[in-house]
């Protein structure tokens, strides 16, 4: 079957607000009926079987594992929302090429750059904007929970902390008399350490995934006294 529906996507990548009402048209091209396997513990949904006919034996829940799952038959023709859920689970859909995101950014020092985010061609927007496995169904209430928008997997705090840790390691390497650096190498490492220590101030108010990390390769260096692994 074919059913076209409208998808609203976030104002910008890894955000969840939709104030700009960004949308694209998506067309589901898969079978009308999807037997959905629902995890009893967390209500996550996945496709168990599919058919154009509701009475197809392949859609009989008795054919599938019962202990950890319950089953619901989804009719993609029922509504735009059901067509969207079918498309989300099956990946059987197409859409126009969504325009990439572009933003001109200025940091605290007045340095500027353009940040670009490429969206997926004509078939990949749903997993691009929604977390995998976030479509839920509650068999008791018979209520679906819409997939949730993706956010960045790393927090700003964790990235700043990682930069701080790396800067300290570089500083230890520079102070290690057993490591021989040329003047040029020492300058590069010193400058990079200073940049790492300053990211929180320099990029205040700027999403951490938009930071322009230096592209120049660093000289080879080793941390002479790495912190002990807390799991050891």
Beta strands, then each sheet from edge to edge (+ up, - down):
strand 1: 3-9
strand 2: 22-28
strand 3: 33-39
strand 4: 45-51
strand 5: 69-75
strand 6: 93-95
strand 7: 101-106
strand 8: 112-117
strand 9: 136-138
strand 10: 143-145
sheet 1: 1+ 2- 6+
sheet 2: 4+ 3- 5+
sheet 3: 7+ 8-
sheet 4: 9+ 10-
end
